[in-house]
Amino acid sequence: QVQLVESGGGLVQAGGSLRLSCAATGYFFSINTMGWYRQGPGKQRELVATVTKGGRTNYADSVKGRFTISRENTKNTVSLQMNSLKPDDTAVYYCNLRTFQGYDYWGQGTQVTVSS
């Protein structure tokens, strides 16, 4: 059974920083991408950032220059360094793992709240 365990959410003031981490355990086929999505109050879930096995990254325009995604393939972990946080970044952040076969796995979500 695949599990994605997230950590690092919390409450921070605008302009502050947080680091999210996610570790994947269990049996799964070869991982293609790992990444982060978020769902704000009253909004649909949206992509934040992803990174492929080869290290290619993709960011939402709203977080470019502020967030950095990193991945350690040997440990099946992915992290998201979030700087210059804004109240609009407030959301539940979900870790995602996608295999080359197209299977998607999700973490339980971690709350990030940015106060103004």
C-alpha positions as CSV (number, residue, x, y, z in Angstrom):
1,Q,0.0,0.0,0.0
2,V,1.4,3.4,-1.0
3,Q,1.5,6.1,1.6
4,L,2.6,9.7,1.1
5,V,3.3,11.4,4.5
6,E,3.5,15.1,4.5
7,S,4.9,17.5,7.1
8,G,5.8,21.1,7.6
9,G,2.6,23.0,7.3
10,G,1.6,25.7,9.8
11,L,0.8,29.3,10.4
12,V,3.1,32.0,9.2
13,Q,2.9,35.8,8.7
14,A,3.0,37.3,5.2
15,G,6.6,37.5,4.0
16,G,7.6,34.5,6.0
17,S,8.8,31.0,4.9
18,L,7.8,27.4,5.3
19,R,9.2,24.1,4.1
20,L,6.9,21.2,3.2
21,S,8.2,17.7,3.0
22,C,6.7,14.4,1.7
23,A,8.0,10.9,1.9
24,A,6.5,8.0,-0.2
25,T,6.5,4.5,1.2
26,G,5.2,1.2,0.1
27,Y,5.3,-0.6,-3.2
28,F,4.7,1.2,-6.4
29,F,5.8,1.2,-10.0
30,S,8.6,3.5,-11.1
31,I,7.9,7.1,-10.2
32,N,7.7,9.7,-12.9
33,T,6.8,13.0,-11.2
34,M,6.5,14.1,-7.7
35,G,4.9,17.4,-6.7
36,W,2.6,19.6,-4.8
37,Y,-0.9,20.8,-5.4
38,R,-3.1,23.0,-3.2
39,Q,-6.7,23.8,-2.6
40,G,-7.7,27.1,-1.1
41,P,-11.0,27.9,0.5
42,G,-13.7,27.8,-2.1
43,K,-11.3,27.0,-4.9
44,Q,-10.4,24.0,-7.0
45,R,-7.2,22.0,-6.5
46,E,-4.4,23.5,-8.5
47,L,-0.9,22.6,-9.4
48,V,1.9,24.3,-7.4
49,A,5.0,22.6,-8.6
50,T,6.2,19.3,-9.9
51,V,9.6,17.7,-10.6
52,T,10.3,14.8,-12.9
53,K,12.7,11.9,-12.1
54,G,15.2,13.6,-14.3
55,G,14.9,16.9,-12.4
56,R,12.8,19.0,-14.7
57,T,10.6,21.3,-12.8
58,N,7.3,23.0,-13.5
59,Y,5.8,25.8,-11.4
60,A,2.5,27.7,-11.3
61,D,3.0,31.2,-12.4
62,S,1.8,32.5,-9.1
63,V,4.7,30.9,-7.2
64,K,7.6,31.3,-9.6
65,G,10.5,33.0,-8.0
66,R,9.2,32.3,-4.5
67,F,8.8,28.5,-4.2
68,T,11.5,25.9,-4.9
69,I,10.8,22.2,-5.3
70,S,13.4,19.6,-4.8
71,R,13.4,15.8,-4.9
72,E,15.6,13.0,-3.7
73,N,15.0,10.0,-5.9
74,T,16.9,7.4,-3.8
75,K,14.6,8.2,-0.8
76,N,11.4,8.9,-2.7
77,T,11.0,12.3,-1.0
78,V,10.0,15.7,-2.3
79,S,10.2,19.1,-0.6
80,L,8.8,22.5,-1.3
81,Q,10.6,25.6,0.1
82,M,8.1,28.4,0.2
83,N,9.5,32.0,0.7
84,S,7.8,35.4,0.6
85,L,4.5,33.8,1.5
86,K,1.3,35.7,0.8
87,P,-2.2,35.4,2.2
88,D,-3.3,34.0,-1.2
89,D,-1.0,31.0,-0.6
90,T,-3.3,29.9,2.2
91,A,-4.5,26.4,1.3
92,V,-4.3,22.8,2.0
93,Y,-1.2,21.5,0.3
94,Y,-1.2,17.9,-1.1
95,C,1.8,15.8,-2.1
96,N,1.4,13.9,-5.4
97,L,3.2,11.0,-6.9
98,R,2.6,9.9,-10.5
99,T,4.1,6.7,-11.9
100,F,5.2,6.1,-15.5
101,Q,2.1,3.9,-15.8
102,G,-0.1,6.8,-15.0
103,Y,-1.1,6.0,-11.5
104,D,-1.7,9.0,-9.1
105,Y,-1.2,8.9,-5.4
106,W,-2.0,11.6,-2.9
107,G,-1.1,12.6,0.6
108,Q,-3.6,13.5,3.2
109,G,-2.9,17.2,2.9
110,T,-1.2,19.7,5.2
111,Q,-2.6,23.1,6.1
112,V,-0.7,26.3,5.3
113,T,-2.1,29.5,6.6
114,V,-0.5,32.9,5.9
115,S,-1.8,35.8,7.9
116,S,-1.6,39.4,6.7
